[in-house]
Structure formats: C-alpha cells, structure tokens
Amino acid sequence: MKLRLQLFEFEDLPWFPGVIRAGMMDYLRFMISALNTYQPIVPLLRAALQATGQQRLVELGAGAGGGTEGVTLALRQYPELHQLRVTLTDLYPQPAAWQLLARRNTPAIDFEPTPVNALAVPSTLPGFRTIFSAFHHFSPAAAEALLADAVRQNAGIGVFEGAGKHWLEILLAWTVLPVAQLLITPFIRPFSLSRLVFTYLIPLIPLFTIWDGTVSILRMYPPAQLLALARRADPEQRFEWQAGKVRHRWGPEVTYLIGRPWQKRVLA
C-alpha cells in the first residue's frame, strides 16, 4: 500500500483526555512487548550503534514504552553493548508506565519526566535516537524537521514502525485486535481502575484504539517516502541512510529508516 493519508489521531490532540490516552498506550505497549514486534530490527540497531560508537539510546515519542524493554535486553546480550542505557522521552510523558519499566530494568532504562519535543531535542539528551511506532504521527514537514534535528546535532537515528502497511493490517485492526484488547486488558500492568472502566463500562479506549490504529497504518511512510524525507532533511549528505522492511519469523513486517553520520568508528 503506497497510499498515505494525513488524517488525525485522537491521541495527538492536546485536549484528548490523558486517562484515555494512557489506556491506549498501555495496551499498545502490552501487545508490542508480548508479540516481540521489534525483535527483527535488533541486528540493524546493533550495527548502527557499533558504527557510531554509542552506548546510549534516546527514545523519542516513547508513549508507554512499547518494545523498549525487549529491544534493550536483546541489545545488551551483545558483549559490546552490555552497558547500553535507554532514556524514554515524549511530548506527553507517561511516568506511571515508565517507572514500571525503569524499576524492572535498572539501570538499563530510565526516563525524562518533562516533555521533550522530538523536533528539537535538548543537547542535554545525547545519544543515538530511536522512535518506535510513532513516526507516522508527524506530518511530512514535521517528520523532515525531526530528521533534520538529528543531522544538525550529529545524532544517529532509527525510525521503526511495527507494520508493513498492508490492507490486511487494517482488517486486523477492526476485527482481531479489538477482541484481543478486551481479553488482555485485566492483565495489563500497572493496574488501573480507570482503564477497566473505559474499556468495559464506557468502551472509549477500544473505540479510539480502532480509529487510531487504522489511521496509523494509513499515515505510515513506506520506505521510499522515508528515504525522500531523509534526503530533504540532509541536503549536505552528512548521513548514510537506509530504509526497508524486515519480516518477523512468524510473518509481520517492520518498516524502518536508519541514519548515521558517515564518520564511523567501531566500539573497542
């Protein structure tokens, strides 16, 4: 599917209730973690970290941290990355979810409790930047600015979307995934009474999840568009860029864009 529609997602709207947004993010985190959605990109991210000599990841638009734990633990299995640290950031921080991840993975995962604009990351947050399941939220102009900020600060960046942009994925968002959400919600941690209320009594979380999940796929940038954004963000060709799709062993795809400075060095 090459079509990209710049529709809106409710979770992007400033007035959207935080309790509903948090419930949606918690569900997304649970599903991404349970399915190991981002395991196929671990070798790609490892190679990028080796090339840039980084031992720090700064996750932009982290939401509730879906995928972070699995990817972090997998990367730390490699001898040259056993000291890897990850800092979670977001324009709408989710400290309740992040504290759970940080406690479970000290000192590998920490977080920035104040809002962080992915288009202008503070210099106090150095490291290789990643963005999981969130790049589609940015319009072309904003996406280009996000990449340009990484180039300007000479920070490598990896963009990863846990889908391949297929019509089948939209069908799943309307059929299988809502049923799964109803079944797994009681098991999502940290426990939240409001999550139960707005899933079962007043089912706003499932309804908004269906809409936002559908729009997410329609807003996704396929690899060719990711590379076009990167080239516009990096007119002086300071970075080496690659984009494509990798397939999970059980079928689903992950779309990715990775950019790193041409100057390379390998970790000792």
DRENPA-3360 file (N, C-alpha, C; in nm, 2 decimals, always signed):
BEGIN
1 = MKLRLQLF = +0.08/-0.12/+0.00/+0.00/+0.00/+0.00/+0.09/+0.12/+0.00 ~ +0.08/+0.20/-0.11/+0.17/+0.32/-0.12/+0.09/+0.45/-0.08 ~ -0.04/+0.44/-0.07/-0.12/+0.55/-0.03/-0.09/+0.60/+0.11 ~ -0.08/+0.73/+0.13/-0.06/+0.79/+0.26/-0.16/+0.90/+0.28 ~ -0.24/+0.89/+0.38/-0.34/+0.99/+0.41/-0.30/+1.06/+0.54 ~ -0.30/+1.20/+0.54/-0.27/+1.27/+0.66/-0.39/+1.30/+0.74 ~ -0.45/+1.19/+0.80/-0.57/+1.20/+0.88/-0.52/+1.23/+1.02 ~ -0.62/+1.25/+1.11/-0.58/+1.28/+1.25/-0.60/+1.16/+1.34;
9 = EFEDLPWF = -0.52/+1.15/+1.45/-0.54/+1.05/+1.55/-0.58/+1.12/+1.68 ~ -0.67/+1.07/+1.75/-0.72/+1.13/+1.87/-0.61/+1.15/+1.98 ~ -0.52/+1.06/+1.99/-0.41/+1.07/+2.09/-0.32/+1.19/+2.06 ~ -0.32/+1.24/+1.94/-0.23/+1.36/+1.91/-0.29/+1.49/+1.95 ~ -0.43/+1.49/+1.98/-0.49/+1.61/+2.01/-0.47/+1.66/+2.15 ~ -0.43/+1.79/+2.17/-0.39/+1.84/+2.31/-0.51/+1.82/+2.41 ~ -0.63/+1.83/+2.36/-0.75/+1.83/+2.45/-0.79/+1.68/+2.49 ~ -0.73/+1.58/+2.42/-0.77/+1.44/+2.44/-0.74/+1.40/+2.58;
17 = PGVIRAGM = -0.84/+1.34/+2.65/-0.82/+1.31/+2.79/-0.70/+1.22/+2.82 ~ -0.62/+1.26/+2.91/-0.50/+1.18/+2.94/-0.53/+1.04/+2.99 ~ -0.64/+1.02/+3.06/-0.67/+0.88/+3.11/-0.70/+0.79/+2.99 ~ -0.76/+0.84/+2.89/-0.79/+0.75/+2.77/-0.66/+0.73/+2.69 ~ -0.58/+0.84/+2.67/-0.45/+0.82/+2.60/-0.36/+0.72/+2.67 ~ -0.36/+0.73/+2.80/-0.27/+0.64/+2.88/-0.32/+0.49/+2.86 ~ -0.45/+0.47/+2.86/-0.51/+0.34/+2.84/-0.48/+0.28/+2.71 ~ -0.48/+0.37/+2.60/-0.44/+0.32/+2.47/-0.30/+0.29/+2.46;
25 = MDYLRFMI = -0.21/+0.37/+2.52/-0.07/+0.35/+2.52/-0.03/+0.22/+2.60 ~ -0.10/+0.20/+2.71/-0.07/+0.08/+2.79/-0.10/-0.05/+2.71 ~ -0.21/-0.04/+2.63/-0.25/-0.16/+2.55/-0.15/-0.18/+2.44 ~ -0.10/-0.07/+2.38/-0.01/-0.08/+2.27/+0.13/-0.14/+2.32 ~ +0.17/-0.09/+2.44/+0.29/-0.14/+2.50/+0.28/-0.29/+2.53 ~ +0.17/-0.33/+2.58/+0.15/-0.47/+2.62/+0.16/-0.56/+2.49 ~ +0.09/-0.52/+2.39/+0.08/-0.60/+2.27/+0.22/-0.61/+2.20 ~ +0.29/-0.49/+2.19/+0.42/-0.49/+2.12/+0.52/-0.58/+2.20;
33 = SALNTYQP = +0.51/-0.57/+2.33/+0.60/-0.65/+2.41/+0.57/-0.80/+2.40 ~ +0.44/-0.83/+2.41/+0.40/-0.97/+2.41/+0.44/-1.04/+2.28 ~ +0.42/-0.96/+2.17/+0.45/-1.02/+2.04/+0.59/-1.00/+1.99 ~ +0.68/-0.94/+2.07/+0.82/-0.91/+2.03/+0.82/-0.85/+1.89 ~ +0.74/-0.75/+1.88/+0.72/-0.69/+1.74/+0.85/-0.64/+1.68 ~ +0.94/-0.58/+1.77/+1.06/-0.52/+1.71/+1.19/-0.60/+1.72 ~ +1.17/-0.73/+1.75/+1.29/-0.82/+1.75/+1.37/-0.82/+1.62 ~ +1.30/-0.81/+1.50/+1.37/-0.82/+1.37/+1.46/-0.71/+1.35;
41 = IVPLLRAA = +1.45/-0.59/+1.42/+1.53/-0.48/+1.39/+1.65/-0.47/+1.48 ~ +1.66/-0.57/+1.58/+1.78/-0.57/+1.67/+1.91/-0.57/+1.60 ~ +1.93/-0.66/+1.50/+2.06/-0.66/+1.43/+2.09/-0.53/+1.36 ~ +1.99/-0.46/+1.30/+2.01/-0.33/+1.24/+2.05/-0.23/+1.34 ~ +1.98/-0.23/+1.45/+2.02/-0.13/+1.55/+2.15/-0.15/+1.61 ~ +2.19/-0.28/+1.63/+2.32/-0.31/+1.68/+2.43/-0.26/+1.59 ~ +2.41/-0.28/+1.46/+2.51/-0.24/+1.36/+2.52/-0.08/+1.36 ~ +2.41/-0.01/+1.38/+2.41/+0.13/+1.38/+2.49/+0.18/+1.51;
49 = LQATGQQR = +2.46/+0.11/+1.62/+2.53/+0.15/+1.74/+2.68/+0.12/+1.74 ~ +2.72/+0.01/+1.67/+2.86/-0.02/+1.66/+2.93/+0.09/+1.57 ~ +2.86/+0.13/+1.46/+2.91/+0.22/+1.37/+2.93/+0.36/+1.43 ~ +2.84/+0.40/+1.52/+2.85/+0.53/+1.58/+2.92/+0.53/+1.72 ~ +2.95/+0.41/+1.77/+3.02/+0.40/+1.90/+2.93/+0.44/+2.02 ~ +2.80/+0.44/+2.00/+2.71/+0.48/+2.11/+2.68/+0.37/+2.20 ~ +2.66/+0.41/+2.33/+2.61/+0.32/+2.44/+2.49/+0.38/+2.50 ~ +2.42/+0.48/+2.43/+2.30/+0.54/+2.49/+2.20/+0.56/+2.37;
57 = LVELGAGA = +2.08/+0.51/+2.40/+1.97/+0.53/+2.31/+1.87/+0.64/+2.38 ~ +1.82/+0.73/+2.30/+1.73/+0.83/+2.34/+1.60/+0.80/+2.26 ~ +1.50/+0.75/+2.33/+1.37/+0.71/+2.25/+1.28/+0.83/+2.25 ~ +1.25/+0.87/+2.13/+1.15/+0.99/+2.11/+1.01/+0.93/+2.10 ~ +0.91/+1.01/+2.14/+0.78/+0.97/+2.13/+0.75/+0.83/+2.18 ~ +0.80/+0.81/+2.30/+0.81/+0.67/+2.36/+0.67/+0.62/+2.40 ~ +0.57/+0.71/+2.41/+0.44/+0.66/+2.46/+0.45/+0.59/+2.59 ~ +0.40/+0.46/+2.60/+0.41/+0.39/+2.72/+0.54/+0.30/+2.72;
65 = GGGTEGVT = +0.62/+0.31/+2.62/+0.75/+0.23/+2.61/+0.73/+0.10/+2.55 ~ +0.63/+0.08/+2.46/+0.62/-0.05/+2.40/+0.74/-0.09/+2.31 ~ +0.79/-0.21/+2.33/+0.90/-0.26/+2.26/+1.03/-0.22/+2.32 ~ +1.04/-0.12/+2.40/+1.17/-0.07/+2.46/+1.24/-0.18/+2.53 ~ +1.17/-0.25/+2.62/+1.23/-0.35/+2.71/+1.29/-0.46/+2.63 ~ +1.21/-0.52/+2.54/+1.26/-0.63/+2.46/+1.38/-0.60/+2.38 ~ +1.38/-0.49/+2.31/+1.49/-0.44/+2.23/+1.61/-0.42/+2.31 ~ +1.59/-0.35/+2.43/+1.71/-0.32/+2.52/+1.77/-0.44/+2.57;
73 = LALRQYPE = +1.69/-0.54/+2.62/+1.75/-0.66/+2.67/+1.82/-0.74/+2.56 ~ +1.77/-0.74/+2.44/+1.83/-0.81/+2.33/+1.96/-0.75/+2.30 ~ +1.97/-0.62/+2.29/+2.09/-0.55/+2.25/+2.20/-0.57/+2.36 ~ +2.16/-0.57/+2.49/+2.25/-0.58/+2.60/+2.31/-0.72/+2.61 ~ +2.26/-0.82/+2.53/+2.32/-0.95/+2.52/+2.45/-0.95/+2.45 ~ +2.47/-0.85/+2.36/+2.59/-0.85/+2.29/+2.70/-0.79/+2.38 ~ +2.82/-0.85/+2.38/+2.93/-0.80/+2.47/+2.96/-0.65/+2.45 ~ +2.96/-0.60/+2.33/+3.00/-0.46/+2.31/+2.89/-0.37/+2.35;
81 = LHQLRVTL = +2.77/-0.42/+2.39/+2.66/-0.33/+2.42/+2.60/-0.37/+2.56 ~ +2.68/-0.44/+2.64/+2.63/-0.48/+2.77/+2.61/-0.36/+2.87 ~ +2.66/-0.24/+2.84/+2.64/-0.13/+2.92/+2.54/-0.03/+2.86 ~ +2.47/-0.07/+2.76/+2.37/+0.01/+2.69/+2.27/+0.07/+2.79 ~ +2.24/+0.20/+2.77/+2.14/+0.27/+2.85/+2.03/+0.33/+2.76 ~ +1.91/+0.33/+2.80/+1.80/+0.39/+2.72/+1.72/+0.49/+2.80 ~ +1.70/+0.61/+2.74/+1.62/+0.71/+2.81/+1.49/+0.73/+2.73 ~ +1.38/+0.71/+2.80/+1.25/+0.73/+2.74/+1.21/+0.88/+2.74;
89 = TDLYPQPA = +1.15/+0.93/+2.63/+1.11/+1.07/+2.63/+0.98/+1.08/+2.55 ~ +0.90/+1.18/+2.57/+0.78/+1.20/+2.50/+0.73/+1.34/+2.52 ~ +0.65/+1.40/+2.42/+0.59/+1.53/+2.44/+0.48/+1.52/+2.55 ~ +0.42/+1.40/+2.56/+0.32/+1.37/+2.67/+0.38/+1.25/+2.75 ~ +0.46/+1.28/+2.85/+0.53/+1.18/+2.93/+0.43/+1.09/+3.00 ~ +0.47/+0.96/+3.01/+0.38/+0.86/+3.08/+0.46/+0.80/+3.20 ~ +0.48/+0.88/+3.30/+0.57/+0.83/+3.41/+0.52/+0.71/+3.48 ~ +0.39/+0.68/+3.49/+0.34/+0.56/+3.56/+0.39/+0.44/+3.48;
97 = AWQLLARR = +0.38/+0.44/+3.35/+0.43/+0.32/+3.27/+0.58/+0.31/+3.27 ~ +0.64/+0.43/+3.26/+0.79/+0.43/+3.26/+0.86/+0.39/+3.39 ~ +0.79/+0.43/+3.50/+0.85/+0.38/+3.63/+0.85/+0.23/+3.64 ~ +0.75/+0.17/+3.59/+0.74/+0.02/+3.59/+0.86/-0.04/+3.51 ~ +0.88/+0.02/+3.39/+0.99/-0.03/+3.31/+1.13/+0.00/+3.37 ~ +1.14/+0.12/+3.43/+1.27/+0.15/+3.49/+1.30/+0.07/+3.61 ~ +1.20/+0.04/+3.70/+1.23/-0.04/+3.81/+1.27/-0.18/+3.77 ~ +1.20/-0.23/+3.67/+1.23/-0.37/+3.63/+1.36/-0.38/+3.55;
105 = NTPAIDFE = +1.41/-0.27/+3.50/+1.53/-0.28/+3.42/+1.64/-0.18/+3.46 ~ +1.65/-0.15/+3.59/+1.76/-0.07/+3.64/+1.89/-0.14/+3.63 ~ +1.99/-0.07/+3.58/+2.00/+0.07/+3.53/+1.98/+0.09/+3.38 ~ +1.93/-0.01/+3.31/+1.93/-0.01/+3.17/+1.84/+0.09/+3.11 ~ +1.72/+0.11/+3.18/+1.62/+0.20/+3.13/+1.59/+0.31/+3.23 ~ +1.59/+0.44/+3.18/+1.55/+0.55/+3.26/+1.46/+0.64/+3.18 ~ +1.42/+0.75/+3.23/+1.33/+0.83/+3.15/+1.34/+0.98/+3.19 ~ +1.30/+1.07/+3.10/+1.30/+1.21/+3.12/+1.15/+1.25/+3.16;
113 = PTPVNALA = +1.13/+1.29/+3.28/+0.99/+1.32/+3.32/+0.92/+1.44/+3.26 ~ +1.00/+1.53/+3.21/+0.94/+1.66/+3.15/+0.92/+1.64/+3.00 ~ +0.83/+1.71/+2.94/+0.80/+1.70/+2.79/+0.93/+1.72/+2.71 ~ +0.95/+1.64/+2.61/+1.06/+1.66/+2.51/+1.00/+1.66/+2.37 ~ +1.03/+1.77/+2.30/+0.99/+1.79/+2.16/+1.08/+1.72/+2.07 ~ +1.03/+1.62/+2.00/+1.12/+1.54/+1.91/+1.18/+1.62/+1.80 ~ +1.12/+1.74/+1.77/+1.18/+1.82/+1.66/+1.29/+1.91/+1.71 ~ +1.31/+1.92/+1.84/+1.42/+2.00/+1.89/+1.46/+1.94/+2.03;
121 = VPSTLPGF = +1.53/+1.83/+2.01/+1.58/+1.75/+2.13/+1.69/+1.83/+2.20 ~ +1.67/+1.85/+2.34/+1.78/+1.92/+2.41/+1.91/+1.86/+2.40 ~ +2.02/+1.94/+2.40/+2.15/+1.89/+2.39/+2.19/+1.81/+2.51 ~ +2.11/+1.82/+2.62/+2.14/+1.75/+2.74/+2.09/+1.60/+2.73 ~ +2.04/+1.57/+2.62/+2.00/+1.43/+2.59/+2.07/+1.37/+2.47 ~ +2.20/+1.35/+2.49/+2.28/+1.30/+2.38/+2.26/+1.15/+2.36 ~ +2.29/+1.10/+2.24/+2.28/+0.95/+2.22/+2.21/+0.93/+2.08 ~ +2.21/+0.80/+2.05/+2.15/+0.76/+1.92/+2.00/+0.76/+1.94;
129 = RTIFSAFH = +1.93/+0.83/+1.86/+1.78/+0.84/+1.87/+1.71/+0.73/+1.81 ~ +1.60/+0.69/+1.87/+1.51/+0.59/+1.82/+1.37/+0.64/+1.83 ~ +1.28/+0.60/+1.74/+1.14/+0.63/+1.75/+1.06/+0.51/+1.70 ~ +0.99/+0.45/+1.80/+0.91/+0.33/+1.77/+0.76/+0.36/+1.76 ~ +0.70/+0.31/+1.65/+0.55/+0.32/+1.64/+0.50/+0.46/+1.65 ~ +0.58/+0.56/+1.62/+0.53/+0.70/+1.64/+0.56/+0.79/+1.52 ~ +0.65/+0.75/+1.43/+0.69/+0.85/+1.33/+0.58/+0.89/+1.24 ~ +0.48/+0.80/+1.22/+0.37/+0.83/+1.13/+0.28/+0.95/+1.19;
137 = HFSPAAAE = +0.30/+0.98/+1.32/+0.22/+1.09/+1.38/+0.26/+1.22/+1.32 ~ +0.38/+1.23/+1.26/+0.44/+1.36/+1.22/+0.40/+1.38/+1.07 ~ +0.35/+1.50/+1.04/+0.33/+1.54/+0.90/+0.46/+1.54/+0.83 ~ +0.46/+1.54/+0.69/+0.59/+1.54/+0.62/+0.69/+1.65/+0.66 ~ +0.63/+1.77/+0.69/+0.72/+1.89/+0.73/+0.78/+1.86/+0.87 ~ +0.69/+1.81/+0.96/+0.74/+1.78/+1.09/+0.84/+1.66/+1.09 ~ +0.81/+1.56/+1.01/+0.90/+1.44/+1.01/+1.04/+1.49/+0.95 ~ +1.03/+1.57/+0.85/+1.16/+1.62/+0.80/+1.24/+1.70/+0.90;
145 = ALLADAVR = +1.17/+1.78/+0.98/+1.23/+1.86/+1.09/+1.29/+1.77/+1.19 ~ +1.22/+1.66/+1.22/+1.27/+1.57/+1.33/+1.40/+1.51/+1.28 ~ +1.41/+1.46/+1.15/+1.53/+1.41/+1.10/+1.64/+1.51/+1.09 ~ +1.60/+1.63/+1.05/+1.70/+1.74/+1.03/+1.76/+1.77/+1.17 ~ +1.69/+1.77/+1.28/+1.74/+1.80/+1.41/+1.85/+1.69/+1.45 ~ +1.82/+1.57/+1.41/+1.92/+1.46/+1.44/+2.05/+1.49/+1.36 ~ +2.03/+1.53/+1.23/+2.15/+1.56/+1.15/+2.23/+1.68/+1.20 ~ +2.15/+1.78/+1.24/+2.21/+1.90/+1.29/+2.30/+1.87/+1.42;
153 = QNAGIGVF = +2.25/+1.78/+1.50/+2.32/+1.75/+1.63/+2.41/+1.63/+1.61 ~ +2.42/+1.58/+1.49/+2.51/+1.47/+1.46/+2.48/+1.35/+1.54 ~ +2.35/+1.33/+1.56/+2.30/+1.21/+1.64/+2.24/+1.11/+1.55 ~ +2.29/+0.99/+1.54/+2.23/+0.89/+1.46/+2.08/+0.87/+1.50 ~ +2.00/+0.82/+1.41/+1.86/+0.80/+1.44/+1.81/+0.68/+1.37 ~ +1.72/+0.61/+1.44/+1.65/+0.49/+1.38/+1.50/+0.51/+1.40 ~ +1.42/+0.50/+1.29/+1.28/+0.51/+1.28/+1.22/+0.37/+1.26 ~ +1.13/+0.32/+1.34/+1.08/+0.19/+1.33/+0.93/+0.19/+1.35;
161 = EGAGKHWL = +0.86/+0.13/+1.25/+0.71/+0.12/+1.26/+0.68/-0.03/+1.25 ~ +0.60/-0.08/+1.35/+0.57/-0.22/+1.36/+0.46/-0.27/+1.27 ~ +0.47/-0.23/+1.15/+0.38/-0.28/+1.05/+0.44/-0.26/+0.91 ~ +0.38/-0.33/+0.81/+0.43/-0.33/+0.68/+0.35/-0.24/+0.58 ~ +0.24/-0.18/+0.64/+0.14/-0.10/+0.56/+0.07/-0.19/+0.46 ~ -0.01/-0.28/+0.51/-0.09/-0.36/+0.42/-0.24/-0.35/+0.46 ~ -0.33/-0.37/+0.36/-0.47/-0.37/+0.39/-0.51/-0.47/+0.49 ~ -0.44/-0.59/+0.49/-0.47/-0.69/+0.59/-0.46/-0.64/+0.73;
169 = EILLAWTV = -0.36/-0.55/+0.75/-0.33/-0.50/+0.89/-0.45/-0.41/+0.93 ~ -0.51/-0.34/+0.84/-0.63/-0.26/+0.87/-0.75/-0.35/+0.91 ~ -0.76/-0.46/+0.83/-0.87/-0.56/+0.86/-0.85/-0.61/+1.00 ~ -0.73/-0.64/+1.04/-0.70/-0.70/+1.17/-0.73/-0.59/+1.28 ~ -0.71/-0.46/+1.25/-0.73/-0.36/+1.35/-0.88/-0.34/+1.38 ~ -0.97/-0.39/+1.28/-1.11/-0.38/+1.30/-1.17/-0.51/+1.35 ~ -1.10/-0.62/+1.35/-1.16/-0.75/+1.39/-1.09/-0.82/+1.50 ~ -0.97/-0.87/+1.48/-0.90/-0.95/+1.58/-0.85/-0.87/+1.69;
177 = LPVAQLLI = -0.78/-0.75/+1.67/-0.72/-0.67/+1.77/-0.82/-0.62/+1.88 ~ -0.94/-0.57/+1.84/-1.04/-0.53/+1.94/-1.08/-0.64/+2.04 ~ -1.09/-0.76/+1.98/-1.12/-0.88/+2.07/-1.01/-0.91/+2.16 ~ -0.89/-0.90/+2.11/-0.77/-0.92/+2.19/-0.76/-0.82/+2.30 ~ -0.79/-0.70/+2.27/-0.79/-0.59/+2.37/-0.88/-0.62/+2.49 ~ -1.00/-0.66/+2.46/-1.10/-0.69/+2.56/-1.05/-0.81/+2.65 ~ -0.98/-0.90/+2.59/-0.94/-1.02/+2.66/-0.82/-0.99/+2.75 ~ -0.72/-0.91/+2.71/-0.60/-0.89/+2.78/-0.60/-0.77/+2.88;
185 = TPFIRPFS = -0.69/-0.68/+2.87/-0.69/-0.56/+2.95/-0.68/-0.59/+3.10 ~ -0.74/-0.69/+3.16/-0.73/-0.71/+3.30/-0.59/-0.75/+3.34 ~ -0.50/-0.79/+3.25/-0.37/-0.84/+3.28/-0.26/-0.73/+3.25 ~ -0.30/-0.61/+3.21/-0.20/-0.51/+3.18/-0.16/-0.44/+3.31 ~ -0.03/-0.42/+3.33/+0.02/-0.36/+3.44/+0.10/-0.23/+3.40 ~ +0.10/-0.13/+3.49/+0.04/-0.12/+3.63/-0.11/-0.12/+3.62 ~ -0.18/-0.18/+3.72/-0.32/-0.19/+3.73/-0.38/-0.05/+3.73 ~ -0.49/-0.04/+3.66/-0.56/+0.09/+3.66/-0.71/+0.07/+3.65;
193 = LSRLVFTY = -0.78/+0.12/+3.76/-0.93/+0.10/+3.76/-0.99/+0.18/+3.64 ~ -0.94/+0.30/+3.61/-0.99/+0.38/+3.50/-0.98/+0.30/+3.37 ~ -0.87/+0.23/+3.35/-0.86/+0.15/+3.23/-0.97/+0.05/+3.21 ~ -1.01/-0.02/+3.33/-1.12/-0.11/+3.32/-1.25/-0.04/+3.29 ~ -1.27/+0.07/+3.36/-1.40/+0.15/+3.34/-1.41/+0.19/+3.19 ~ -1.31/+0.24/+3.13/-1.32/+0.30/+3.00/-1.29/+0.19/+2.89 ~ -1.28/+0.07/+2.93/-1.27/-0.04/+2.84/-1.40/-0.12/+2.83 ~ -1.46/-0.14/+2.95/-1.58/-0.23/+2.96/-1.71/-0.16/+2.98;
201 = LIPLIPLF = -1.71/-0.06/+3.08/-1.83/+0.01/+3.11/-1.86/+0.12/+3.01 ~ -1.76/+0.20/+2.98/-1.77/+0.30/+2.88/-1.66/+0.28/+2.78 ~ -1.68/+0.20/+2.68/-1.57/+0.15/+2.59/-1.50/+0.25/+2.50 ~ -1.46/+0.36/+2.56/-1.39/+0.46/+2.48/-1.25/+0.42/+2.44 ~ -1.18/+0.35/+2.52/-1.04/+0.31/+2.49/-1.04/+0.22/+2.37 ~ -1.13/+0.11/+2.36/-1.13/+0.03/+2.24/-1.17/+0.10/+2.12 ~ -1.27/+0.19/+2.13/-1.32/+0.26/+2.01/-1.22/+0.36/+1.95 ~ -1.15/+0.43/+2.04/-1.05/+0.52/+1.99/-0.92/+0.44/+1.94;
209 = TIWDGTVS = -0.90/+0.33/+2.00/-0.79/+0.24/+1.95/-0.81/+0.19/+1.81 ~ -0.94/+0.16/+1.78/-0.97/+0.11/+1.65/-0.94/+0.23/+1.55 ~ -0.99/+0.35/+1.58/-0.97/+0.46/+1.49/-0.83/+0.49/+1.47 ~ -0.76/+0.51/+1.58/-0.62/+0.55/+1.58/-0.53/+0.44/+1.51 ~ -0.56/+0.31/+1.54/-0.49/+0.21/+1.48/-0.50/+0.20/+1.33 ~ -0.62/+0.23/+1.28/-0.65/+0.23/+1.13/-0.57/+0.35/+1.07 ~ -0.59/+0.47/+1.13/-0.52/+0.59/+1.08/-0.37/+0.57/+1.08 ~ -0.32/+0.51/+1.19/-0.17/+0.49/+1.20/-0.12/+0.42/+1.07;
217 = ILRMYPPA = -0.19/+0.32/+1.03/-0.14/+0.24/+0.91/-0.15/+0.33/+0.78 ~ -0.26/+0.41/+0.77/-0.28/+0.49/+0.66/-0.18/+0.61/+0.65 ~ -0.13/+0.65/+0.77/-0.04/+0.76/+0.78/+0.11/+0.72/+0.77 ~ +0.13/+0.59/+0.77/+0.27/+0.54/+0.77/+0.34/+0.58/+0.64 ~ +0.47/+0.60/+0.65/+0.56/+0.63/+0.54/+0.62/+0.50/+0.49 ~ +0.60/+0.46/+0.37/+0.67/+0.34/+0.31/+0.82/+0.38/+0.30 ~ +0.91/+0.28/+0.27/+1.05/+0.31/+0.27/+1.09/+0.41/+0.17 ~ +1.03/+0.42/+0.05/+1.07/+0.52/-0.05/+1.05/+0.66/+0.00;
225 = QLLALARR = +0.93/+0.68/+0.07/+0.90/+0.81/+0.13/+0.99/+0.84/+0.24 ~ +1.03/+0.74/+0.32/+1.12/+0.77/+0.43/+1.25/+0.82/+0.38 ~ +1.30/+0.76/+0.28/+1.43/+0.80/+0.22/+1.42/+0.94/+0.16 ~ +1.31/+0.97/+0.10/+1.29/+1.10/+0.04/+1.29/+1.21/+0.15 ~ +1.22/+1.18/+0.26/+1.23/+1.27/+0.38/+1.37/+1.29/+0.43 ~ +1.44/+1.18/+0.44/+1.58/+1.19/+0.49/+1.67/+1.27/+0.40 ~ +1.65/+1.26/+0.27/+1.74/+1.33/+0.17/+1.71/+1.48/+0.18 ~ +1.58/+1.52/+0.20/+1.54/+1.66/+0.22/+1.60/+1.71/+0.35;
233 = ADPEQRFE = +1.59/+1.63/+0.45/+1.64/+1.67/+0.59/+1.79/+1.68/+0.59 ~ +1.86/+1.62/+0.50/+2.01/+1.61/+0.50/+2.06/+1.65/+0.36 ~ +2.04/+1.77/+0.32/+2.08/+1.81/+0.18/+2.23/+1.81/+0.16 ~ +2.31/+1.82/+0.27/+2.46/+1.81/+0.25/+2.51/+1.67/+0.26 ~ +2.42/+1.57/+0.27/+2.45/+1.43/+0.27/+2.56/+1.40/+0.38 ~ +2.53/+1.45/+0.50/+2.62/+1.42/+0.61/+2.60/+1.28/+0.67 ~ +2.48/+1.22/+0.64/+2.45/+1.09/+0.70/+2.44/+0.99/+0.59 ~ +2.46/+0.87/+0.63/+2.43/+0.75/+0.55/+2.29/+0.70/+0.59;
241 = WQAGKVRH = +2.20/+0.68/+0.49/+2.07/+0.64/+0.52/+2.03/+0.51/+0.45 ~ +1.95/+0.43/+0.52/+1.90/+0.31/+0.46/+1.76/+0.29/+0.51 ~ +1.67/+0.24/+0.43/+1.53/+0.21/+0.46/+1.48/+0.08/+0.40 ~ +1.38/+0.02/+0.46/+1.33/-0.10/+0.40/+1.23/-0.16/+0.50 ~ +1.21/-0.29/+0.48/+1.13/-0.37/+0.57/+1.20/-0.50/+0.61 ~ +1.18/-0.54/+0.73/+1.23/-0.67/+0.78/+1.11/-0.75/+0.83 ~ +1.11/-0.88/+0.81/+1.00/-0.96/+0.84/+1.03/-1.04/+0.97 ~ +0.93/-1.05/+1.06/+0.93/-1.13/+1.18/+0.92/-1.28/+1.14;
249 = RWGPEVTY = +0.98/-1.36/+1.22/+0.98/-1.51/+1.18/+0.84/-1.56/+1.16 ~ +0.74/-1.50/+1.23/+0.60/-1.55/+1.22/+0.52/-1.47/+1.13 ~ +0.58/-1.38/+1.05/+0.50/-1.32/+0.94/+0.50/-1.17/+0.93 ~ +0.47/-1.10/+1.04/+0.45/-0.95/+1.03/+0.58/-0.88/+0.99 ~ +0.57/-0.76/+0.94/+0.68/-0.68/+0.90/+0.71/-0.56/+0.99 ~ +0.83/-0.51/+0.98/+0.86/-0.38/+1.05/+0.93/-0.29/+0.94 ~ +0.87/-0.17/+0.93/+0.93/-0.08/+0.83/+1.03/+0.01/+0.91 ~ +1.14/+0.04/+0.84/+1.25/+0.11/+0.92/+1.32/+0.21/+0.83;
257 = LIGRPWQK = +1.38/+0.31/+0.90/+1.47/+0.41/+0.84/+1.59/+0.43/+0.94 ~ +1.71/+0.41/+0.90/+1.82/+0.43/+0.98/+1.92/+0.53/+0.92 ~ +1.96/+0.63/+1.00/+2.06/+0.73/+0.95/+2.17/+0.74/+1.05 ~ +2.29/+0.75/+1.00/+2.41/+0.77/+1.09/+2.51/+0.85/+1.02 ~ +2.59/+0.92/+1.09/+2.70/+1.00/+1.03/+2.79/+0.91/+0.95 ~ +2.85/+0.97/+0.84/+2.94/+0.89/+0.76/+3.07/+0.85/+0.84 ~ +3.11/+0.94/+0.93/+3.23/+0.91/+1.01/+3.20/+0.79/+1.10 ~ +3.27/+0.69/+1.08/+3.24/+0.56/+1.15/+3.35/+0.52/+1.24;
265 = RVLA = +3.32/+0.47/+1.36/+3.42/+0.40/+1.44/+3.36/+0.28/+1.51 ~ +3.43/+0.18/+1.54/+3.38/+0.06/+1.60/+3.41/+0.06/+1.75 ~ +3.32/+0.01/+1.83/+3.34/+0.00/+1.97/+3.46/-0.09/+2.00 ~ +3.54/-0.06/+2.10/+3.65/-0.15/+2.13/+3.60/-0.27/+2.20;
% end
